Amino acid sequence: MGELTQAVPFDMVDEALAETRAVQSRVRDLPSRVVVYLLLAACLFPELGYPGVWRKLTASLDGLSPATPTASALHQARRRLGPAPLKWLFDLLRGPSPTPVRWRGLLVCAVDGTMLTVADSPANLSVYTKHRCNNGGSGYPQIRLLALVACGTRTLIDAVFGPTDAGETTYAPRLARSLREGMIVLLDHGLVGRDLISGFAATGAEVLVRYTDRRNFPVLARYPDGSYLSTLGSRRVRVIDAEITITTSTGRHTGLYRLVTTLLDHHRHPAGQLVTLYHQRWEIETAFLELKSTILGGRVLRARTPQGITQEVYALLVTYQLLRTTMADATDTRPSTAADRASFTVALQTARDQLVLAAGVIADTVITLVGTIGTHVLANLMPDRRLRTRPRVVKRAISKYNAKGNVDRTTYKATISIDIVVPAEP
Protein backbone atom coordinates (compact mmCIF):
# COMPACT_ATOMS: atom_id res chain seq x y z
CA MET A 1 0.00 0.00 0.00
CA GLY A 2 2.97 2.33 -0.27
CA GLU A 3 3.04 5.00 2.42
CA LEU A 4 -0.48 4.04 3.58
CA THR A 5 1.07 0.83 4.94
CA GLN A 6 2.35 2.96 7.84
CA ALA A 7 -1.29 3.72 8.76
CA VAL A 8 -2.31 0.06 8.50
CA PRO A 9 0.94 -1.80 9.31
CA PHE A 10 1.63 -5.52 9.07
CA ASP A 11 1.04 -6.22 12.76
CA MET A 12 -2.35 -4.50 12.63
CA VAL A 13 -3.43 -6.67 9.70
CA ASP A 14 -2.08 -9.77 11.42
CA GLU A 15 -4.09 -8.94 14.54
CA ALA A 16 -7.22 -8.45 12.44
CA LEU A 17 -6.70 -11.85 10.88
CA ALA A 18 -6.07 -13.49 14.23
CA GLU A 19 -9.11 -11.88 15.88
CA THR A 20 -11.40 -12.95 13.03
CA ARG A 21 -9.78 -16.39 12.66
CA ALA A 22 -8.91 -15.72 9.04
CA VAL A 23 -5.23 -16.71 9.09
CA GLN A 24 -4.46 -19.21 6.35
CA SER A 25 -4.29 -22.83 7.52
CA ARG A 26 -1.26 -23.60 5.35
CA VAL A 27 1.46 -21.71 3.48
CA ARG A 28 0.14 -20.31 0.21
CA ASP A 29 1.32 -18.08 -2.60
CA LEU A 30 -1.41 -15.65 -1.44
CA PRO A 31 -1.37 -15.56 2.38
CA SER A 32 -4.24 -13.78 4.10
CA ARG A 33 -2.17 -10.69 4.94
CA VAL A 34 -1.38 -10.16 1.27
CA VAL A 35 -5.04 -10.55 0.30
CA VAL A 36 -6.04 -7.79 2.75
CA TYR A 37 -3.58 -5.39 1.12
CA LEU A 38 -4.78 -6.50 -2.32
CA LEU A 39 -8.37 -5.55 -1.41
CA LEU A 40 -7.29 -2.16 -0.08
CA ALA A 41 -5.12 -1.49 -3.13
CA ALA A 42 -8.03 -2.38 -5.41
CA CYS A 43 -9.90 0.62 -3.98
CA LEU A 44 -7.12 2.89 -5.25
CA PHE A 45 -7.39 1.38 -8.74
CA PRO A 46 -11.12 0.72 -9.33
CA GLU A 47 -10.63 0.81 -13.09
CA LEU A 48 -8.47 -2.33 -12.98
CA GLY A 49 -9.35 -5.96 -12.46
CA TYR A 50 -7.67 -7.79 -9.58
CA PRO A 51 -4.86 -9.16 -11.79
CA GLY A 52 -4.11 -5.57 -12.83
CA VAL A 53 -4.11 -4.45 -9.19
CA TRP A 54 -1.71 -7.29 -8.37
CA ARG A 55 0.68 -6.04 -11.04
CA LYS A 56 0.55 -2.57 -9.47
CA LEU A 57 1.32 -4.03 -6.05
CA THR A 58 4.33 -5.98 -7.30
CA ALA A 59 5.62 -3.58 -9.96
CA SER A 60 8.58 -2.34 -7.90
CA LEU A 61 9.48 -5.55 -6.06
CA ASP A 62 12.61 -6.11 -8.11
CA GLY A 63 14.59 -9.20 -7.22
CA LEU A 64 11.90 -10.68 -4.95
CA SER A 65 10.26 -12.92 -7.58
CA PRO A 66 6.66 -12.38 -6.40
CA ALA A 67 3.98 -14.90 -7.26
CA THR A 68 1.95 -14.46 -10.45
CA PRO A 69 -1.50 -15.72 -9.46
CA THR A 70 -4.27 -16.20 -11.99
CA ALA A 71 -7.57 -14.37 -11.82
CA SER A 72 -9.15 -17.56 -10.48
CA ALA A 73 -6.54 -17.84 -7.73
CA LEU A 74 -7.16 -14.22 -6.69
CA HIS A 75 -10.90 -14.90 -6.60
CA GLN A 76 -10.45 -17.97 -4.40
CA ALA A 77 -8.13 -16.07 -2.05
CA ARG A 78 -10.69 -13.27 -1.57
CA ARG A 79 -13.44 -15.79 -0.96
CA ARG A 80 -11.37 -17.63 1.68
CA LEU A 81 -10.59 -14.39 3.50
CA GLY A 82 -14.21 -13.25 3.82
CA PRO A 83 -15.36 -9.78 4.98
CA ALA A 84 -14.63 -10.13 8.72
CA PRO A 85 -10.98 -8.87 8.71
CA LEU A 86 -11.94 -5.76 6.70
CA LYS A 87 -14.82 -5.03 9.08
CA TRP A 88 -12.44 -5.42 12.03
CA LEU A 89 -10.03 -2.94 10.48
CA PHE A 90 -12.82 -0.44 9.82
CA ASP A 91 -14.06 -0.68 13.41
CA LEU A 92 -10.50 -0.04 14.60
CA LEU A 93 -9.76 2.90 12.27
CA ARG A 94 -13.10 4.70 12.20
CA GLY A 95 -13.52 7.83 14.28
CA PRO A 96 -12.82 11.57 14.13
CA SER A 97 -9.31 12.91 13.69
CA PRO A 98 -7.34 13.79 16.85
CA THR A 99 -8.11 17.49 16.37
CA PRO A 100 -11.64 17.58 14.91
CA VAL A 101 -13.58 20.69 13.96
CA ARG A 102 -15.79 21.90 16.80
CA TRP A 103 -18.54 24.46 17.21
CA ARG A 104 -18.87 25.98 20.69
CA GLY A 105 -17.11 22.95 22.11
CA LEU A 106 -19.25 20.41 20.25
CA LEU A 107 -17.91 18.00 17.65
CA VAL A 108 -19.94 18.72 14.52
CA CYS A 109 -20.99 15.60 12.63
CA ALA A 110 -23.71 14.62 10.18
CA VAL A 111 -25.72 11.53 9.29
CA ASP A 112 -27.02 10.85 5.81
CA GLY A 113 -27.37 8.07 3.28
CA THR A 114 -26.40 7.32 -0.30
CA MET A 115 -26.55 4.46 -2.79
CA LEU A 116 -23.75 2.33 -4.23
CA THR A 117 -24.20 0.33 -7.43
CA VAL A 118 -23.25 -3.34 -7.46
CA ALA A 119 -22.69 -5.92 -10.18
CA ASP A 120 -25.78 -7.32 -11.89
CA SER A 121 -25.28 -10.99 -11.00
CA PRO A 122 -27.83 -13.63 -9.94
CA ALA A 123 -26.22 -13.91 -6.51
CA ASN A 124 -26.37 -10.15 -5.89
CA LEU A 125 -29.95 -9.96 -7.16
CA SER A 126 -30.96 -12.50 -4.51
CA VAL A 127 -30.20 -9.85 -1.86
CA TYR A 128 -30.05 -6.45 -3.58
CA THR A 129 -32.74 -5.01 -5.83
CA LYS A 130 -32.86 -2.69 -8.81
CA HIS A 131 -34.55 0.65 -8.41
CA ARG A 132 -37.45 1.91 -10.44
CA CYS A 133 -36.95 5.21 -12.26
CA ASN A 134 -38.57 7.36 -14.93
CA ASN A 135 -36.88 5.40 -17.72
CA GLY A 136 -38.15 2.00 -16.64
CA GLY A 137 -35.65 0.96 -13.97
CA SER A 138 -31.97 0.96 -13.11
CA GLY A 139 -29.62 -1.36 -14.91
CA TYR A 140 -27.86 -2.50 -11.73
CA PRO A 141 -28.91 -3.45 -8.19
CA GLN A 142 -27.91 -1.06 -5.43
CA ILE A 143 -27.08 -1.02 -1.74
CA ARG A 144 -27.87 1.66 0.81
CA LEU A 145 -24.99 3.18 2.79
CA LEU A 146 -25.52 5.40 5.84
CA ALA A 147 -22.58 7.18 7.43
CA LEU A 148 -21.79 9.31 10.44
CA VAL A 149 -19.15 11.81 9.29
CA ALA A 150 -17.15 14.38 11.23
CA CYS A 151 -17.73 17.67 9.41
CA GLY A 152 -14.61 19.64 8.52
CA THR A 153 -12.19 16.72 8.27
CA ARG A 154 -14.86 14.41 6.73
CA THR A 155 -13.49 11.40 8.55
CA LEU A 156 -15.83 8.45 9.07
CA ILE A 157 -17.04 7.97 12.62
CA ASP A 158 -19.27 5.04 11.68
CA ALA A 159 -21.12 3.51 8.74
CA VAL A 160 -23.76 0.85 8.11
CA PHE A 161 -25.06 -0.56 4.85
CA GLY A 162 -27.39 -3.18 3.41
CA PRO A 163 -30.22 -3.78 0.92
CA THR A 164 -32.33 -0.84 -0.22
CA ASP A 165 -35.52 -2.63 0.85
CA ALA A 166 -34.94 -0.97 4.22
CA GLY A 167 -35.00 2.83 4.37
CA GLU A 168 -32.62 5.28 5.98
CA THR A 169 -34.67 5.47 9.17
CA THR A 170 -34.23 1.70 9.56
CA TYR A 171 -30.42 1.80 9.34
CA ALA A 172 -29.84 5.10 11.17
CA PRO A 173 -30.51 3.84 14.75
CA ARG A 174 -27.49 1.53 14.41
CA LEU A 175 -25.27 4.64 14.24
CA ALA A 176 -26.32 5.68 17.76
CA ARG A 177 -23.60 3.36 19.12
CA SER A 178 -21.01 5.94 18.00
CA LEU A 179 -22.72 9.05 19.38
CA ARG A 180 -21.79 10.49 22.74
CA GLU A 181 -21.94 13.60 24.85
CA GLY A 182 -20.01 16.49 23.32
CA MET A 183 -21.32 15.90 19.78
CA ILE A 184 -23.92 17.69 17.72
CA VAL A 185 -25.34 15.64 14.87
CA LEU A 186 -26.95 17.30 11.84
CA LEU A 187 -29.81 15.44 10.14
CA ASP A 188 -31.76 16.16 6.96
CA HIS A 189 -35.54 16.07 6.58
CA GLY A 190 -35.43 12.38 5.64
CA LEU A 191 -34.40 11.45 9.20
CA VAL A 192 -37.10 13.13 11.27
CA GLY A 193 -38.58 10.16 13.07
CA ARG A 194 -39.49 10.98 16.67
CA ASP A 195 -38.06 7.72 17.97
CA LEU A 196 -34.86 8.20 15.96
CA ILE A 197 -34.23 11.69 17.31
CA SER A 198 -35.04 10.55 20.86
CA GLY A 199 -32.63 7.63 20.45
CA PHE A 200 -29.84 9.90 19.25
CA ALA A 201 -30.47 12.41 22.05
CA ALA A 202 -30.49 9.61 24.65
CA THR A 203 -26.78 9.03 23.92
CA GLY A 204 -25.99 12.51 25.25
CA ALA A 205 -25.37 13.97 21.78
CA GLU A 206 -27.20 17.11 20.67
CA VAL A 207 -29.37 17.03 17.55
CA LEU A 208 -30.12 19.64 14.88
CA VAL A 209 -32.60 18.44 12.27
CA ARG A 210 -34.63 20.03 9.50
CA TYR A 211 -38.38 19.49 9.69
CA THR A 212 -41.06 20.29 7.16
CA ASP A 213 -42.84 23.57 7.87
CA ARG A 214 -46.13 21.67 7.62
CA ARG A 215 -45.45 20.02 10.99
CA ASN A 216 -47.11 21.94 13.81
CA PHE A 217 -45.25 22.21 17.11
CA PRO A 218 -46.90 23.49 20.29
CA VAL A 219 -45.44 26.79 21.52
CA LEU A 220 -44.52 26.53 25.21
CA ALA A 221 -42.37 29.65 25.42
CA ARG A 222 -40.94 32.19 23.00
CA TYR A 223 -37.37 33.47 23.11
CA PRO A 224 -35.96 36.85 22.01
CA ASP A 225 -34.05 35.31 19.08
CA GLY A 226 -37.33 34.17 17.48
CA SER A 227 -37.06 30.50 18.44
CA TYR A 228 -39.55 28.84 20.75
CA LEU A 229 -39.69 25.98 23.21
CA SER A 230 -41.77 22.98 22.18
CA THR A 231 -42.03 19.21 22.54
CA LEU A 232 -41.30 16.26 20.29
CA GLY A 233 -42.94 13.28 21.90
CA SER A 234 -41.86 13.41 25.54
CA ARG A 235 -38.68 15.38 24.82
CA ARG A 236 -38.41 19.15 25.02
CA VAL A 237 -36.93 20.76 21.92
CA ARG A 238 -36.37 24.20 20.50
CA VAL A 239 -37.87 25.15 17.13
CA ILE A 240 -36.39 27.73 14.77
CA ASP A 241 -38.37 29.07 11.81
CA ALA A 242 -36.07 30.84 9.38
CA GLU A 243 -36.52 32.53 6.03
CA ILE A 244 -33.39 32.04 3.94
CA THR A 245 -32.73 34.21 0.91
CA ILE A 246 -30.20 33.03 -1.67
CA THR A 247 -28.85 35.44 -4.25
CA THR A 248 -27.33 34.10 -7.48
CA SER A 249 -26.62 35.39 -10.95
CA THR A 250 -30.17 34.41 -11.89
CA GLY A 251 -31.83 36.36 -9.08
CA ARG A 252 -32.97 35.95 -5.51
CA HIS A 253 -34.64 32.81 -4.18
CA THR A 254 -36.35 32.58 -0.81
CA GLY A 255 -37.30 29.48 1.14
CA LEU A 256 -38.56 28.62 4.61
CA TYR A 257 -36.56 26.34 6.91
CA ARG A 258 -37.80 24.82 10.14
CA LEU A 259 -35.04 23.47 12.34
CA VAL A 260 -35.55 21.49 15.54
CA THR A 261 -32.78 21.13 18.10
CA THR A 262 -32.17 19.67 21.52
CA LEU A 263 -30.06 22.76 22.40
CA LEU A 264 -32.52 24.66 24.58
CA ASP A 265 -30.34 27.57 25.78
CA HIS A 266 -31.03 30.46 23.38
CA HIS A 267 -28.34 32.60 25.03
CA ARG A 268 -25.53 30.11 24.49
CA HIS A 269 -26.78 28.84 21.11
CA PRO A 270 -28.56 31.68 19.25
CA ALA A 271 -31.02 30.73 16.53
CA GLY A 272 -29.17 32.57 13.77
CA GLN A 273 -25.93 30.73 14.50
CA LEU A 274 -27.70 27.36 14.50
CA VAL A 275 -29.21 28.06 11.07
CA THR A 276 -25.74 28.94 9.78
CA LEU A 277 -24.27 25.82 11.42
CA TYR A 278 -26.83 23.60 9.69
CA HIS A 279 -25.18 24.42 6.36
CA GLN A 280 -22.24 22.23 7.49
CA ARG A 281 -24.45 19.20 6.84
CA TRP A 282 -23.34 19.40 3.20
CA GLU A 283 -19.89 18.17 4.30
CA ILE A 284 -21.28 14.64 4.28
CA GLU A 285 -22.50 15.08 0.71
CA THR A 286 -18.93 15.99 -0.26
CA ALA A 287 -17.66 12.86 1.52
CA PHE A 288 -20.08 10.71 -0.51
CA LEU A 289 -18.89 12.46 -3.68
CA GLU A 290 -15.30 11.56 -2.83
CA LEU A 291 -16.26 7.94 -2.26
CA LYS A 292 -18.43 7.48 -5.34
CA SER A 293 -16.88 9.86 -7.85
CA THR A 294 -13.27 10.58 -6.89
CA ILE A 295 -12.38 7.04 -5.79
CA LEU A 296 -14.81 4.86 -7.74
CA GLY A 297 -15.27 7.20 -10.68
CA GLY A 298 -18.96 6.26 -10.78
CA ARG A 299 -18.08 2.61 -11.38
CA VAL A 300 -19.98 -0.46 -10.30
CA LEU A 301 -18.50 -2.45 -7.41
CA ARG A 302 -16.60 -5.52 -8.60
CA ALA A 303 -17.94 -8.29 -6.35
CA ARG A 304 -20.57 -10.62 -7.76
CA THR A 305 -21.73 -12.15 -4.47
CA PRO A 306 -23.30 -10.53 -1.38
CA GLN A 307 -20.39 -11.66 0.79
CA GLY A 308 -17.97 -10.16 -1.70
CA ILE A 309 -19.95 -6.90 -1.69
CA THR A 310 -19.67 -6.68 2.10
CA GLN A 311 -15.93 -7.31 1.86
CA GLU A 312 -15.46 -4.71 -0.88
CA VAL A 313 -17.51 -1.99 0.84
CA TYR A 314 -15.53 -2.36 4.07
CA ALA A 315 -12.30 -2.20 2.07
CA LEU A 316 -13.56 1.00 0.41
CA LEU A 317 -14.46 2.55 3.77
CA VAL A 318 -11.06 1.63 5.25
CA THR A 319 -9.20 3.11 2.27
CA TYR A 320 -11.23 6.32 2.41
CA GLN A 321 -10.59 6.62 6.15
CA LEU A 322 -6.84 6.10 5.67
CA LEU A 323 -6.70 8.90 3.10
CA ARG A 324 -8.81 11.27 5.18
CA THR A 325 -6.80 10.59 8.33
CA THR A 326 -3.55 11.22 6.46
CA MET A 327 -4.94 14.51 5.14
CA ALA A 328 -6.12 15.58 8.60
CA ASP A 329 -2.71 14.77 10.10
CA ALA A 330 -1.07 16.99 7.48
CA THR A 331 -3.34 20.00 7.98
CA ASP A 332 -3.06 19.63 11.76
CA THR A 333 0.62 20.57 11.46
CA ARG A 334 -0.52 23.98 10.20
CA PRO A 335 -3.05 25.31 12.71
CA SER A 336 -3.97 28.20 10.41
CA THR A 337 -4.89 25.87 7.54
CA ALA A 338 -8.53 24.81 7.37
CA ALA A 339 -9.04 21.08 6.82
CA ASP A 340 -11.39 21.69 3.89
CA ARG A 341 -8.53 23.20 1.87
CA ALA A 342 -6.86 19.79 1.56
CA SER A 343 -7.46 18.21 -1.85
CA PHE A 344 -8.77 14.66 -1.69
CA THR A 345 -7.79 14.15 -5.34
CA VAL A 346 -4.17 15.09 -4.63
CA ALA A 347 -4.05 12.67 -1.68
CA LEU A 348 -5.57 9.86 -3.76
CA GLN A 349 -3.23 10.32 -6.71
CA THR A 350 -0.16 10.55 -4.46
CA ALA A 351 -1.21 7.37 -2.64
CA ARG A 352 -1.56 5.58 -5.98
CA ASP A 353 1.94 6.69 -7.01
CA GLN A 354 3.40 5.58 -3.68
CA LEU A 355 1.83 2.15 -4.05
CA VAL A 356 3.21 1.58 -7.54
CA LEU A 357 6.67 2.66 -6.41
CA ALA A 358 6.43 0.59 -3.20
CA ALA A 359 7.65 3.76 -1.49
CA GLY A 360 7.36 4.54 2.21
CA VAL A 361 6.19 1.05 3.15
CA ILE A 362 8.60 0.88 6.10
CA ALA A 363 8.76 4.04 8.18
CA ASP A 364 12.08 5.63 9.10
CA THR A 365 13.18 5.76 12.72
CA VAL A 366 11.49 9.17 12.99
CA ILE A 367 7.85 9.12 11.90
CA THR A 368 6.18 12.42 11.03
CA LEU A 369 2.49 13.13 10.58
CA VAL A 370 3.03 14.59 7.12
CA GLY A 371 4.92 12.11 4.95
CA THR A 372 4.91 12.23 1.15
CA ILE A 373 1.11 12.26 0.82
CA GLY A 374 0.76 15.06 3.37
CA THR A 375 3.58 17.03 1.74
CA HIS A 376 1.81 16.93 -1.61
CA VAL A 377 -1.49 17.89 0.02
CA LEU A 378 0.06 20.90 1.77
CA ALA A 379 1.86 21.94 -1.41
CA ASN A 380 -1.38 21.89 -3.41
CA LEU A 381 -3.91 23.42 -1.04
CA MET A 382 -7.17 24.56 -2.51
CA PRO A 383 -8.17 28.23 -2.06
CA ASP A 384 -10.36 29.22 0.85
CA ARG A 385 -13.93 28.15 0.28
CA ARG A 386 -15.83 30.76 -1.70
CA LEU A 387 -19.54 31.30 -2.01
CA ARG A 388 -20.94 30.15 -5.32
CA THR A 389 -21.58 32.93 -7.84
CA ARG A 390 -23.46 30.98 -10.49
CA PRO A 391 -26.28 28.46 -10.37
CA ARG A 392 -25.21 24.85 -10.26
CA VAL A 393 -26.40 23.28 -13.49
CA VAL A 394 -25.68 20.05 -15.27
CA LYS A 395 -23.56 20.89 -18.30
CA ARG A 396 -23.25 17.27 -19.31
CA ALA A 397 -26.33 15.27 -18.40
CA ILE A 398 -25.97 11.64 -17.36
CA SER A 399 -28.82 10.69 -19.68
CA LYS A 400 -29.79 12.49 -22.87
CA TYR A 401 -33.41 11.59 -22.22
CA ASN A 402 -33.81 13.73 -19.10
CA ALA A 403 -31.14 16.41 -19.58
CA LYS A 404 -33.59 19.30 -19.21
CA GLY A 405 -34.99 17.84 -16.04
CA ASN A 406 -31.53 17.54 -14.53
CA VAL A 407 -30.82 21.23 -15.16
CA ASP A 408 -34.10 22.36 -13.62
CA ARG A 409 -33.67 20.25 -10.49
CA THR A 410 -30.18 21.52 -9.67
CA THR A 411 -30.52 25.23 -10.37
CA TYR A 412 -31.89 26.08 -6.91
CA LYS A 413 -28.76 24.76 -5.16
CA ALA A 414 -26.61 27.71 -6.25
CA THR A 415 -25.55 30.11 -3.48
CA ILE A 416 -23.73 33.39 -3.25
CA SER A 417 -25.12 35.00 -0.11
CA ILE A 418 -27.57 33.94 2.54
CA ASP A 419 -29.70 36.33 4.56
CA ILE A 420 -31.35 34.70 7.53
CA VAL A 421 -34.46 36.31 8.92
CA VAL A 422 -35.64 34.70 12.15
CA PRO A 423 -39.19 35.72 13.11
CA ALA A 424 -39.13 37.97 16.12
CA GLU A 425 -41.31 37.53 19.18
CA PRO A 426 -44.76 39.06 18.51
Beta strands, then each sheet from edge to edge (+ up, - down):
strand 1: 102-103
strand 2: 106-117
strand 3: 142-150
strand 4: 155-163
strand 5: 183-187
strand 6: 206-211
strand 7: 221-222
strand 8: 228-232
strand 9: 235-248
strand 10: 251-261
strand 11: 417-421
sheet 1: 1+ 2- 3+ 4-
sheet 2: 1+ 2- 5- 6- 10+ 9- 8+ 7-
sheet 3: 1+ 2- 5- 6- 10+ 9- 11+
end
